[in-house]
């Protein structure tokens, strides 16, 4: 899977929000990310990734077990998918 190409995150103070780079953006919907989700976003941005790869990245950055990292990544990906932020490989749909 990968993040949709027209999206990026912006940091405003200690908050992170997802914004679209293109015109015709629905500004009534703001998607905010916590620090961990922003770290995952930055790690995934511009490349194909799996939940396991993101979990591995969390384990490298934070003192967290592989099981907890994977569970957190899967929850984050559910939110991203529900908000249309992620494109899945056709093989995995």
N, C-alpha and C positions, 0 to 999 in steps of 0.2 A: 504494500500500500504506500501511498505518498500523500503529502499535503497538497491541497489544491494550489496551483501556481499563482493565482492572483491574490493570495493572502500573505500577510506578514504581521508580525507583532510589533507593537510600539510600547515603549515604557514611558509611563507618565508618573513621575515620583517613584514610589515603590510598587505601583500597579502595572500590570501588563494587559493590553487589549489587542484583539485581533481586528485588523482592518483590511479592506480590499483595496488593491492598487488601481482598479479600473473605475470608470464612471458607472452610473446607474447602480450605486451602492445603496442598499437599504440601511440608512443611518438610524432607524428606529430600533435595530437589533445590535446590541453591543455584547461581545463575548469577551469576558475577562478571564485571565489565567492567573493562577497563583505562581509563586516562584518555581515550584517543582514542575508544573505544567509548562511554564515558559522555558525551563531548561530542556524539557523533552522536545518542545517545538523547535528550539534552536538546533538541537541534535538531529532532528528529522528533516529540517528544512532543506529542500533542494535535492533530496535523494529518496530512493525506495527504502523502506524499512519494514521490519516486523515488530510485533509486540515484544518478542524475546530480545531483539537488539536494543530496544529502548529500555527494557528492564536491566540489561547488562550495563547500559550507560548510567542508569540510576545507581546501580551497585558500585560503579567506579567513583561516582561523585559523592554519594551519601552512604552512611553506615546503615545499610538496610539489607535484610536477607533477600535472596533470589525470589523466594515465594511471595514475600510482601511486595517487592518491586514489581513483579509480574502482575499481581492482583491490582496494584495501583495503576499500572500502565493500562491494563484492560479496562478499568473503570474510566480512565481519562479518554481512551479511544472510543468508548461508547458515547461519551458526551460529544467528542469531536465529530463522530459519524452522525449523531442525531442532529447536529447543527450544520451538516454539509461541509465540513472542513477537510475531509479526507476522501481520497479516491482509492478504491480498492482495485487490486488486480482482477481482471476478468476471471481468471482461474479460481479465485477465492470467493466469488460472489454467488 
